[in-house]
């Protein structure tokens, strides 16, 4: 049996979705992300909804974890070098 739909086919996140997810992963709120990207909070929430759907998750933490597992965002950028 398959280990999960997300492992069979890697979703593609847009550049903006990666930016949003990266800022969220730094602990920023939707409003803080909106301010940093010069967009509305509603636009950030729209991007988050798209990310959740593409990654088949329902919250920020799961989205970050799934994206990191799939190599869609660089984990080292947030936590430094990963120990072997």
Secondary structure as UniProt FT lines:
FT   HELIX           5..8
FT   HELIX           15..25
FT   TURN            26..27
FT   HELIX           30..37
FT   HELIX           41..55
FT   HELIX           60..69
FT   TURN            70..71
FT   HELIX           76..79
//
